[in-house]
Amino acid sequence: MSSTRITFPNKGGQILSAVLEQPADGQAVAHAIFAHCFTCSKDLRAARHISRSLVNAGYAVLRFDFTGLGQSEGEFEDTSFSTNQGDLESAYEWLKENLEAPALLIGHSLGGTALLHTASRLEGIKAIATIGSPFDPGHVAHLFAETTDEIKARGEATVAIGGRPFNIKKSFLDDLDRTDCAELVANLDAALLVMHSPIDNIVSIDNAARVFQAARHPKSFVSLDSADHLLSQEEDAKYVGAVLGAWASRYLDIPVQNVKGKEEGSHQVTVKTGTEHFYTEIIANGHSLVADEPADLGGTNLGPTPYDLLLSALGACTAITVRMYADRKEWPLEDIQVALVHSQVQAKDCVDCGLPEDAKGRVYLIERQVKLSGKDLTPDMIKRIMEIADRCPVHRTLVDQAVIKTTLVDK
């Protein structure tokens, strides 16, 4: 995954901080904007996981901090729901001018509500997804309900939201009450996906019902079951990202094969590792994979290790080669299961390894077990299949002499 930190000015001239994440090969099937939740930031863990899931599906995602939050300039106390919409427009313009206009908008909580109110002013938006979003932006006022009277009387007050102090002005409250939500949602000219948890205790699920009822088709609803409002569990955020990528492809006119990658035939593998520990994105002939290391080795355990991938390649090659041979012979082979483990052993202890008697040092040992299913397979068939298993191209590459040439290339 390619991750680039960028900045762009909002309508008031303040500089907003953003992250643009793209597939490792730089070729995105579509571009998206992610708007974070109220008083959150682009670096919320859920936002990162959702973005990463979308990038793995081939999308490019721009995440940015609203004015006065995260690493963006400005004072939060001087912002409003209207300035949030302006920030979204600025993010849209940056993508349009520097790459291509986004076709997908994703908003978490109040970020989703802001998208619903902004989308009609943005050209080319084909799909919008809200996650735990209130129907009415005024809903967020309940977060500081105890100080509402003070805000109205004094014009402002400091409130604690998520354990952090924020100064809320009366102009912020007034701005929340100026919108006709039902009409805006009804007039959306884009497919809508509403995602919400039935146990969300920050924004109740009846908000999702109101958004869904106000919207016209095409519209979809996905229940997030046991997820909390901030999607603090990694598996919940990844699920959201996976569903989003599949759902949006239908409305962005992306061929199914291109959600995974690009055209077939190049057989090129591109691998890219950024600054997030050992998390590595792989584009293999247009298909997205990831690699990582276990947490106890300093990784984030978000994917198989390089050795796991090596064994996977050998196992897959073994099964495919056997399948091809059995099909060509029209033998009654049903299933092939291959299990592999690896270890390093002393050469002198490697029994039946075919090594010279005077071999010394350590050798890399791969133990492969093959299980064949097919009630009408004969002993002669099984014997021949096992001989073929040792002839798969990856097996031969590993045991024969291979040459790897490495060169340094310019960007």
C-alpha positions in Angstrom: 0.0 0.0 0.0 1.3 3.4 -0.9 0.6 6.0 1.9 1.3 9.7 1.2 0.7 12.5 3.6 -0.6 15.6 1.9 -2.1 19.0 2.8 -4.5 21.3 1.1 -6.3 24.6 2.0 -9.9 24.8 3.1 -12.2 27.6 2.1 -11.0 29.8 5.0 -7.3 29.3 4.0 -6.4 27.0 6.8 -4.2 24.0 5.9 -5.9 20.6 6.3 -3.9 17.5 6.9 -4.7 14.3 4.9 -3.4 10.8 4.0 -3.8 9.4 0.5 -3.6 5.6 0.4 -3.4 3.8 -2.9 -2.7 0.2 -4.1 1.0 -0.7 -4.3 1.1 -0.4 -8.1 -0.5 3.1 -8.0 -3.4 2.0 -10.2 -6.8 2.5 -8.4 -10.1 1.2 -9.7 -11.8 4.3 -8.2 -11.2 7.1 -5.7 -12.9 7.7 -2.4 -13.1 10.2 0.5 -13.4 9.2 4.1 -14.9 11.7 6.6 -14.2 10.9 10.2 -16.5 11.1 13.2 -17.3 14.1 15.4 -14.1 15.3 17.3 -12.2 12.3 16.0 -9.4 12.4 13.4 -8.3 10.7 10.2 -6.0 8.5 12.3 -8.7 6.7 14.3 -7.9 3.0 14.2 -11.3 2.2 12.6 -10.6 4.7 9.8 -7.2 3.2 9.1 -8.6 -0.4 9.0 -11.5 0.6 6.7 -9.2 2.5 4.4 -6.7 -0.4 4.2 -9.5 -2.9 3.4 -10.6 -0.7 0.5 -7.1 -0.2 -0.8 -6.6 -4.0 -0.8 -9.7 -4.1 -3.0 -8.1 -1.7 -5.4 -9.5 1.7 -4.3 -7.6 4.9 -3.5 -8.8 6.6 -0.3 -8.3 10.1 0.9 -8.7 10.6 4.7 -8.4 14.1 6.1 -8.8 15.9 9.4 -11.5 18.5 9.7 -10.5 22.0 10.6 -9.2 22.3 14.2 -8.9 18.5 14.6 -6.0 16.1 14.3 -3.1 17.7 12.4 -5.2 20.3 10.5 -4.9 24.0 11.2 -7.6 26.2 12.7 -9.6 26.3 15.9 -12.3 23.7 16.5 -14.3 26.3 18.4 -14.6 28.4 15.2 -16.0 25.5 13.2 -19.5 24.4 12.5 -21.5 21.8 10.6 -21.3 24.2 7.6 -17.5 24.4 7.8 -17.4 20.6 7.9 -19.2 20.6 4.6 -16.8 23.2 3.2 -13.8 21.0 4.2 -15.4 18.1 2.3 -15.7 20.2 -0.8 -12.0 21.2 -0.4 -11.0 17.5 -0.2 -13.1 16.8 -3.3 -11.5 19.6 -5.2 -7.9 18.4 -4.3 -8.6 14.9 -5.5 -10.3 16.2 -8.7 -7.4 18.5 -9.5 -4.5 16.1 -8.6 -5.8 12.6 -9.5 -9.4 12.2 -10.4 -12.8 13.1 -8.9 -13.9 10.7 -6.2 -16.9 8.5 -7.0 -17.3 7.1 -3.5 -17.9 9.0 -0.3 -17.7 7.3 3.2 -18.6 9.0 6.4 -18.4 7.9 10.0 -20.9 9.3 12.5 -21.3 13.1 11.9 -18.9 12.8 9.0 -21.5 10.6 7.3 -24.2 13.2 8.0 -22.0 15.9 6.5 -21.6 13.8 3.4 -25.3 13.5 3.0 -25.6 17.3 3.1 -22.7 17.9 0.7 -23.0 15.3 -2.0 -25.5 17.2 -4.1 -22.9 19.9 -4.7 -20.2 17.4 -5.9 -20.2 16.1 -9.5 -19.7 12.4 -10.3 -20.6 10.9 -6.9 -22.0 7.5 -7.6 -22.1 5.9 -4.1 -22.3 7.1 -0.5 -21.9 5.1 2.6 -22.7 6.2 6.2 -21.5 4.4 9.3 -23.3 5.0 12.6 -24.4 8.4 11.3 -27.2 10.6 12.9 -30.1 11.5 10.6 -30.2 15.0 12.0 -26.9 16.8 12.6 -28.5 18.4 15.7 -28.3 14.9 17.3 -24.7 15.6 18.4 -26.0 18.3 20.7 -26.9 15.6 23.2 -23.2 15.1 23.8 -23.1 18.4 25.6 -26.8 18.7 26.7 -25.8 19.5 30.3 -24.1 22.7 29.1 -26.6 23.8 26.4 -28.1 26.4 28.7 -24.7 27.8 29.5 -23.7 27.9 25.8 -26.9 29.8 25.0 -26.5 32.2 27.9 -22.8 32.9 27.7 -22.4 32.2 23.9 -19.9 29.4 24.6 -18.8 26.8 27.1 -16.1 24.1 27.5 -17.4 20.6 27.3 -15.7 17.2 27.6 -16.2 14.8 24.6 -14.4 11.5 24.7 -12.4 12.7 27.6 -11.1 15.8 25.8 -12.1 19.4 26.4 -13.7 21.3 23.5 -15.0 24.8 23.4 -18.5 24.9 21.8 -20.0 28.2 20.7 -23.7 29.1 20.3 -23.1 29.6 16.6 -22.3 25.9 16.4 -25.6 25.0 17.9 -27.5 27.4 15.7 -25.9 26.0 12.6 -27.0 22.4 13.5 -30.7 23.4 13.3 -30.7 25.0 9.9 -31.0 21.9 7.7 -33.9 19.9 6.2 -32.4 16.4 6.4 -35.3 14.5 4.9 -35.4 16.5 1.6 -31.6 16.4 1.2 -31.5 12.6 1.6 -34.5 12.1 -0.7 -32.8 14.1 -3.5 -29.5 12.2 -3.4 -28.5 11.2 -6.9 -26.3 8.3 -5.8 -26.6 4.8 -4.4 -26.7 4.8 -0.6 -25.4 2.3 2.0 -26.4 2.7 5.6 -24.3 0.8 8.1 -25.3 0.9 11.8 -25.0 -1.2 15.0 -28.2 -2.0 16.8 -26.4 -1.5 20.1 -24.8 1.8 19.3 -25.3 3.8 22.5 -24.0 7.1 21.0 -26.1 7.3 17.9 -29.2 5.0 18.2 -30.1 2.8 15.3 -33.4 4.6 14.8 -31.3 7.3 13.0 -30.3 4.7 10.4 -34.0 3.8 10.0 -34.8 7.5 9.3 -32.0 7.9 6.8 -33.0 4.7 5.0 -36.7 5.6 4.9 -36.0 9.1 3.6 -33.7 7.8 0.8 -34.8 6.6 -2.6 -33.5 3.5 -4.3 -30.9 2.2 -4.8 -30.3 1.9 -1.1 -29.0 -0.8 1.2 -28.7 -1.4 4.9 -26.1 -3.5 6.7 -26.4 -4.3 10.4 -23.1 -4.1 12.3 -24.4 -6.4 15.0 -22.3 -6.2 18.1 -20.0 -3.3 17.0 -19.7 -0.2 19.1 -20.0 3.3 17.7 -16.3 3.8 17.1 -15.8 0.3 15.7 -13.0 -0.2 18.2 -12.8 -3.9 17.5 -10.5 -4.5 14.5 -12.7 -7.2 13.0 -15.7 -4.9 12.9 -13.7 -2.2 11.0 -12.3 -4.7 8.6 -15.8 -6.1 8.0 -17.1 -2.6 7.1 -14.2 -2.1 4.7 -14.7 -5.4 3.0 -18.5 -4.9 2.6 -17.9 -1.4 1.3 -15.5 -2.5 -1.4 -17.9 -5.2 -2.7 -21.0 -3.0 -2.5 -19.5 0.0 -4.2 -18.2 -2.0 -7.1 -21.8 -2.6 -8.3 -22.5 1.2 -8.5 -19.1 2.4 -9.8 -19.2 0.2 -12.9 -16.1 -1.7 -11.8 -15.9 -5.2 -13.4 -15.7 -7.9 -10.8 -12.3 -9.0 -11.9 -11.0 -5.4 -11.6 -12.0 -5.1 -8.0 -9.1 -7.5 -7.3 -6.7 -6.0 -9.7 -5.9 -5.1 -13.3 -5.7 -7.0 -16.6 -4.3 -10.5 -16.7 -1.2 -11.7 -18.5 1.6 -9.5 -17.0 2.5 -12.1 -14.3 4.3 -9.3 -12.5 4.4 -9.2 -8.7 4.8 -5.8 -7.0 5.6 -5.6 -3.3 5.5 -2.5 -1.2 6.2 -1.9 2.5 5.6 1.5 4.2 6.3 2.8 7.7 3.6 0.7 9.5 5.9 -2.0 10.9 6.2 -4.9 8.6 2.7 -4.7 6.9 3.4 -5.3 3.2 1.0 -5.1 0.3 1.4 -7.4 -2.7 -0.1 -7.1 -6.1 0.4 -10.4 -7.8 -0.8 -10.4 -11.5 -3.5 -7.9 -10.4 -4.6 -9.7 -7.3 -4.1 -8.1 -3.8 -2.4 -10.0 -1.0 -0.8 -8.9 2.2 2.2 -10.2 4.2 3.3 -9.4 7.8 5.1 -10.7 10.8 3.7 -11.9 14.1 3.4 -9.4 16.9 6.1 -11.0 19.0 8.5 -10.3 16.1 7.6 -6.6 15.8 4.8 -7.1 13.2 1.1 -6.4 13.4 0.0 -10.0 12.4 -2.3 -8.7 9.7 -1.2 -11.3 7.1 0.9 -14.4 6.6 4.7 -14.3 6.9 6.9 -14.5 3.8 7.7 -18.1 4.7 3.9 -18.8 5.0 3.5 -17.4 1.5 6.4 -19.6 0.2 4.7 -22.7 1.6 1.4 -21.5 0.2 2.9 -21.2 -3.2 4.3 -24.8 -3.0 1.1 -26.2 -1.7 -1.1 -24.4 -4.3 1.3 -25.5 -7.1 1.2 -29.1 -5.9 -2.6 -29.2 -5.8 -3.1 -27.5 -9.1 -0.5 -29.7 -10.9 -2.1 -32.8 -9.5 -5.6 -31.6 -10.4 -4.5 -30.8 -14.0 -2.9 -34.3 -14.4 -5.9 -36.1 -13.0 -8.4 -34.2 -15.1 -6.3 -34.9 -18.2 -6.3 -38.6 -17.4 -10.0 -38.5 -16.4 -9.2 -40.1 -13.1 -11.8 -40.1 -10.3 -9.9 -37.7 -8.1 -12.2 -35.5 -6.0 -10.3 -33.4 -3.5 -6.6 -32.7 -2.9 -5.4 -31.4 0.5 -1.8 -30.4 1.0 -0.4 -29.5 4.4 3.1 -28.1 4.8 5.5 -27.1 7.6 9.0 -25.9 7.5 12.0 -26.0 9.8 15.8 -25.8 9.8 17.7 -28.9 10.8 21.3 -30.1 10.8 22.2 -31.8 7.6 23.4 -34.9 9.5 20.0 -35.2 11.1 18.0 -34.9 7.9 17.0 -38.6 7.4 16.0 -39.6 3.9 16.7 -36.1 2.5 18.9 -37.3 -0.3 21.9 -35.3 0.9 25.5 -36.3 0.4 26.9 -38.3 3.3 29.4 -35.6 4.1 26.9 -32.7 4.0 27.4 -30.3 6.8 25.6 -27.3 8.3 21.9 -26.6 8.4 19.4 -27.2 5.7 15.9 -25.8 5.2 13.4 -28.7 5.4 9.9 -28.5 4.0 7.6 -31.4 5.0 4.6 -31.9 2.8 1.6 -34.2 3.4 -0.8 -34.9 0.5 -4.3 -36.2 1.1 -6.3 -37.5 -1.9 -10.0 -38.2 -2.0 -11.7 -40.4 -4.5 -13.3 -43.7 -3.7 -12.5 -45.2 -7.1 -8.8 -44.3 -7.2 -6.6 -47.3 -7.7 -3.2 -47.8 -6.0 -1.4 -47.3 -9.3 -3.3 -44.0 -9.8 -2.3 -42.8 -6.4 1.4 -43.8 -6.9 1.5 -41.9 -10.2 -0.2 -38.8 -8.7 2.4 -38.7 -5.9 5.1 -38.8 -8.5 3.5 -35.9 -10.3 3.2 -33.9 -7.1 7.0 -33.7 -7.0 7.1 -32.3 -10.5 5.1 -29.1 -9.9 7.0 -26.0 -11.2 7.4 -24.4 -7.8 8.8 -27.6 -6.3 11.3 -27.8 -9.2 12.2 -24.2 -8.8 13.0 -24.7 -5.1 15.1 -27.9 -5.5 16.8 -27.0 -8.7 19.3 -24.2 -9.1 17.6 -20.8 -9.3 19.2 -17.4 -10.2 17.9 -14.1 -8.7 19.1 -10.9 -10.2 18.5 -7.7 -8.2 18.8 -4.2 -9.6 18.2 -0.7 -8.1 15.7 1.3 -10.2 14.8 5.0 -10.1 11.4 6.1 -8.8 
